[in-house]
Amino acid sequence: MSERIAPVPRRLDDFDAGPALMTRRWSVFSDRVMGGMSIANGAMTTVNGRHALHLTGNVSLEQNGGFIQAACSLGDPPGIGLNAQGFRGVALSVCGTPGSYFVHLRTADTRVPRQYYRAPLPVSGEWTHVVCDWGAFTPVSISTPLDVSRIMRIGIVAAKTAFRADVALSELWLATSD
């Protein structure tokens, strides 16, 4: 008789290591790559006493724009993908100015930039622990259901409305069912 063993939470990034380690994996970009007018800034810094990725900028809807993003390739080495089967979803610790924020996932099934899976990301002025269950992710420009066996990239995104974005991420891991 075998017993199912629940997965141990898996840290996806080590923000406690400080800015020197974090800068290798995260990239920051905006809709300007497609002709938009949004401006993105990203820094590895200390926010409210925690080492964090700090994404700021102006989200503009001009010229069919509307997003800024910080993204990280997953896997070891980065870019080969991550098998997240057996986990509940992704967990994050975030703080910032409330706004229109999302977590984006790209998988082996997402072939073009406009394809991804999106879940809302609530943000408040205090550090808050948020769990985005796999079921919270909706497909965008793709009809294939989310397959968590090969997640290639995760992104923190400010999008869909014009506003001044300010969000910090201090913890990121795969969440268990506990």
N, C-alpha and C positions, 0 to 999 in steps of 0.2 A: 504494500500500500504506500503510495507516494503522497507527500504533503506538498501543497503549493506554497512556495516561499515568495512572499511579497518582495518586490524590488526595493533596494535601499535608495533613498533620494540621491540623485546624481547632480552634482554641481556642474553647470555648463560654463561658468566663467568664475575666475578667482579674483574678485574685485578687492579682496583684503590684501592682495599682493601689491596694490598701489599702482600708480600710473605707468611705471616702467614696463610691467608685464602686460598690462591691458592693451596698450596701443598697437600691438602686433596684429590683433584679430578683428578689430572693429573698424568699419569705414562709414563715413558720413557723406550723404549726397542728397540732392533735391530734384525737383521736377525740371530743373535747368538742363538736365541731360536730355530732356525731350522738348526743350523750347519754352518751359515755364519760367516764372519769375520769382519763385520762392527762394529764400536764402537760409541755408543751414549752417550751424556751427556745432561742433562737437569737441568735447574735451574730457580727458580723464582727470578728475580733480576730487576735492573733498567737498561734499554738500551736506550740510546739517550734521557734521561729525562723522560721515561715512565716506570711504573711497567709492567713487561712482563714475559712471559714464553720464555726462551731462549734455543733453541735446537741447539746443536753443535755436531760435530763428523765427522768421516771418513766413507763414504759410500764405501764399497768394493764389487766388483763383484766376488771375490774369493769364491770357494766352493758353487756356486749357490746362493750367497747372493745378496744384493743390496738395503738395506733400513735401515733407522733409523726413529723412530716415537715417537711423544708425543701424547697421546690419553686421552680423557676424556669421562667418562660415562655420559649420559644425563638423565634428568628426575628429579622429586622431589618426593621421594629420588632418588639419582643417580642410574641408572641401570634399571629403569622401562620404560624408553623410553620417547620420546617427540613427541607430535603431532605438526607438522609444516605445516599443511594444511592451506592455506590462505596466506602463506608467499611466497616471490619470490625466496629465497635461503638463503645462509649464507653470512654474511659480516664479514670481518676481517681487522684489521690494522696490517700490517707486515713490517718488514725491515730486511735487512741482506745482505749477499753476494749472488748475482744472482747464480742460479743453477737449478737443476731439482727437483722442489717441487710440492707437491700435497695436496689437502684436500681429506681425505678419510671419507666416511660415512659407518657405519654398521647399518642395520635395523633389524627388527624382521625376515626378510626373509634370512638374511645372517647367515648360520648355521656353517660354518667352517672358519678358519682364512684366507684362500685364497680368500674368497668371500667378496667383498666390492664394493662401488661405488666411482669413482675417478674423480676429476676435477683438472686441472692445477692451480697452484698458482704462479703468477708472483711475484718476490721479487726483490727489489732494495735497494740501500744503504740508502735511505730516507724512513721515515714512509709513507706508501701508503695504501689507503683505497681500498679494493678489494671486489667485490661482485661476488660470484659464484652462478649463477642461477641454479635452479634444473636441467634444461635442459643441463647444462654443465657437469653433472656427468654421466660417462659411467660405465656400469656394468663390473666387472672383475670376471671371473670364476662363473658367475651366469647369467641366462637368464631372470630372473624376472625384470621387469621395477622398477625403484626407486619408492617406496611408502613412502612418507614423513609423513604418519600418525603415524609412530612409529620408529623414529630414535633413536637407542640405544647408539651410540658412534660416536664421531667425532675425527679425527686425523690430525695432521700436519706431513707430511712425506717428507723426502728427499730420492729419490730413482731413480733407473733405469740407473744410470751412476756412475762411480767412481769419487768422488770429496770430497772436504772438505766442509761440510755443516755448515751453520751459518745463522739461521733464528730466528727472535723474533716475538712474537704475543702479542699485547697489548690490542686488543679489539676483541670481538667475540660475534655476535648477529645474530638473524634471521632478514633478510631484508624484508622490505615491497616493494610494487610496486612503491612507490613514487620516 
